[in-house]
């Protein structure tokens, strides 16, 4: 009989209830370990979440709100440190972080010794509040809790109190220990470690933009329109948009010069909280890789949708995902690897990611889904946006989020060409979906 006694208890974090003490520290979670390793001068694992309100932001009040909120999120009020064997997070009581007016090129590299060592940035522009966070702190769910709690506190200072609910946490309450846990370790208990996709995929080639340039293209759609079209294909909204991106990548490859065709594969994060109960505000995602192999023949769009639909149903379930968590955890839990010096770990991980892992996908796509906010907040919010940030290599990343009937598809790339984005939105228009385009580019 399988022992499950440990599955419902969060793992311990070093003295996590003693907020503000110098000896409180946090191990990097299972996903977070890789992000600092990949850090380089022109790349940092930074994502952005933003909310557009209906009235212009008052910076002084936003700073007051941030000062009130951040202590409630101890795993975000930290600096990253390097030990002999592992990196870790320690409390950061330096001044800041300070809200700043937004910049043209978001998600810029976040150097660990800059910004008073904080790993988050808060920007404002017009009616928009934006949070940028280093992925070593947590995933989009944790970031959204911080952003919505900040927004609710800001609205409260304006005289519009918001009752804590959902992503909005009570800033006067002590953090739940489960919010601070590495949830991967709790659920890494499958009896087998499934292998990873290892075949090289099609890579988008383009003209690299100048240093620190991130090209943004946003598509603003109607949720009802997209849902209606997805239903015609007997697919969910996520399956349909995944299929559109695969279709765009296939078109891009067919119109490029190539000696031979390669599979087209998307790296798609899955929020594991949907399958494994956890309140963690840290990383708790894993990747799945929907793909199409054009070497097998030409695919109609209907065939692509059907293939993606079946792939999602087969792989996105508790059994497969638990196996994937176990595969991820097996390396970290290996006693030999634990005692290997950090500089050797960094070299091995960086080499593996560059030579193997980064070549396993043609693009990234994340869908944060339909956001819900407390009813007290809803009248003041226009929409949300999400950006995966600077790609590690020359490609495009796509992020999707919706609020009420507004769905935004946010592309971010570091190359001049926007062919994939153009094919993507053209297919949506062909399917009868109205698309409004916004961009930080002068010419799309």
Buried (B, 14 or more C-beta within 10 A) or exposed (E): EEEEEEEEEBBEBEEBEEBEEEEBBBBBBBBBBBBBBBBEEEBBBBBBBBBBBEEEBBBEBBBBBBBBBBBBBBBBBBBBEEEEBBBBBBBBEEEBBBBBEBBEBBBBBBEBEEBEBBBBBBBBBEBBBBBBBBBBBBBBBBBBBBBBBBBBBBBBBBEEEBEBBEBBBEBEEEBEBBBBBBBBBBBBBBEEBEEEBEEEBBBBBBEEBEEEBBBBBBBBBBBEBBBEBBEEBEBBBBBBBBBBBBBBBBBBBEEEEEEEBBBBBBBBBBBBBEBBEBBBBBBBBBBBBBBBBBEEEEBEBEEBBBBBBEBBEEBBEEEBBBBBBBBBBEBBEEEEBEEEEBEEBBEEBBEEBEEEBBBBBBBBBBBBBEBBBBEBBEEBBBBBBBBBBBBBBBBBBBBBBBBBEBBBBBBBBBBBBBBBBBBBBBBBEEBEBEBEEBBBEEEE
